[in-house]
Amino acid sequence: MQHEEKTTEKDLRTEVEFLLGTTHGEFRAKAFQPSGDNVHTYLALIVGDIADGDSVLTRIHSECLTGDSLGSLHCDCGVQLHATLSTIRNEGRGVLLYVLGHEGRGVGLLNKLRAYALQEQGADTVEANTILGFAADTREFSGAAAVLKKLGVNSVRLITNNDDKADSLKAEGVDVECTVPAHVASHSRHARYSETKREKLGHSAPRGGEFLTDDEVIRDVPDLLGLPAQRQNRPYVIVKYAQTLDGRLATSTGDSKWISSEKERTLSHSMRAACDAVLVGIGTVLSDDPQLTVRMVPGNSPLRVVLDSRGRTPTDARVLDDGSRTVVITTSDCDPEKQRSLESSGVTVLRARKGPQGVDLNDAFRALGEFGVRTLLIEGGAEVITSAMCDQTVDRIAVSTSPVIVGEGRSAVGDLNIRWVDDALHLSETSMIRVDRDSVLFGTPHVKRPVPDLDA
């Protein structure tokens, strides 16, 4: 690999300046490239007046094609990029410095992909680099420091989880007043990657096992959901619902906004961000018109899945907006014209067998597994939740209980055809957390079979 030479301010020969409009607002953009350097280009996205150079909110973001551009869930780079762009835009003054040539912590795109292949075989992100003959992190930040000086920046509040990045800037004469954590919601696919960076590379994002802050609840969601085990022909399935103290999803009139507190709903959005897909039945779409995206935390919006045996999903439903991709799973009862209408709206329509309640859940899960979904969060309604529990295809349950009593109303779970307590679904590996006024129980369901009477 090409050796990185230190870049100084006088080495920066190429500069292009223009306005860049983004989904996060408009930025003044300046591009720099050191003379004779064929590896690095620096793109500075600037908001506000940074001419005085002091206490500038700053992010140095290393190029990550797979995460930033392709939406890969293998890392949290893309989410960090978009979250920090919003943070800087909202601050009204700051700079995001995008560094091309830092792909894969400096090993380059091809070697990063080779490292990905090794991780699929069991190596962690640091071990994979070592196997390929590289250091865990080969990046060098003198060029980034030189660009900041060129921009007139003297001191920064650095958005990063990596203290080494701050130390590198200090060594190059840039005053780092403080670091600002780049906290984003974890996804089950990159939870191990993030943990390795903390344990082996010293990244500073805390784990928060005691759930002392909202951020800690957000980051620990993959642990609460359990490590997704490989399932044959289906995803790892999590059921989550919020209920009153007397077990109701809604009042007798169907009102359910809001049973849970805002902080509990933040946790729910973190759970969405941790999963590949979120699923509801058509009844929930028609009654609640949910969007099913991640909005309350910085994180990935999952694939949205609607079980709709007859194709009744309205083409103006919020679940079909451009917030994320949507899949509708239907059956032979769906009119072909309705299917074509959904597909023309950008929806992917999958066919599954008919079941007693509409779509056969096991066949729907098979179709989602083939579609690439590894972790599936079921959020409702009661019929879908009940069917999943009856079929014993649920791997993890999360139940939020609010200190609210409504009396007659809609039950969270319907008839499971259980006549004896010993035949009930019992939860093991349980965790209980408090989020504001609400209690959230996580557990792994299993059927407790009666002990046979050997003397009979």
Salt bridges, closest charged atoms under 4 A:
GLU4 OE1 - HIS40 NE2 3.73
ASP37 OD2 - HIS40 ND1 3.50
ASP52 OD1 - ARG93 NH2 2.48
ASP68 OD1 - HIS61 NE2 3.19
ASP76 OD1 - LYS197 NZ 3.81
GLU91 OE2 - ARG157 NH2 2.56
GLU103 OE2 - LYS112 NZ 2.35
ASP124 OD2 - LYS200 NZ 2.61
GLU127 OE2 - LYS200 NZ 3.41
ASP137 OD2 - ARG139 NH2 2.77
GLU172 OE2 - LYS6 NZ 3.09
GLU195 OE1 - ARG198 NH2 3.55
GLU195 OE1 - ARG207 NE 3.19
ASP215 OD2 - HIS183 ND1 2.87
ASP220 OD1 - ARG207 NH2 3.58
ASP223 OD2 - ARG207 NH2 2.20
GLU264 OE2 - LYS240 NZ 2.64
ASP276 OD1 - HIS187 NE2 3.25
ASP276 OD2 - ARG189 NH2 2.60
ASP321 OD1 - ARG304 NH1 2.79
ASP333 OD1 - LYS354 NZ 3.34
GLU337 OE1 - ARG340 NH2 2.84
ASP360 OD1 - ARG353 NH2 3.85
ASP363 OD1 - ARG353 NH1 3.32
ASP363 OD1 - ARG366 NE 2.71
GLU370 OE1 - ARG366 NH1 3.01
GLU379 OE2 - ARG272 NE 2.85
ASP395 OD1 - ARG231 NE 2.71
ASP395 OD2 - ARG234 NH1 2.89
ASP415 OD1 - ARG419 NH1 3.74
ASP438 OD1 - ARG437 NE 3.54
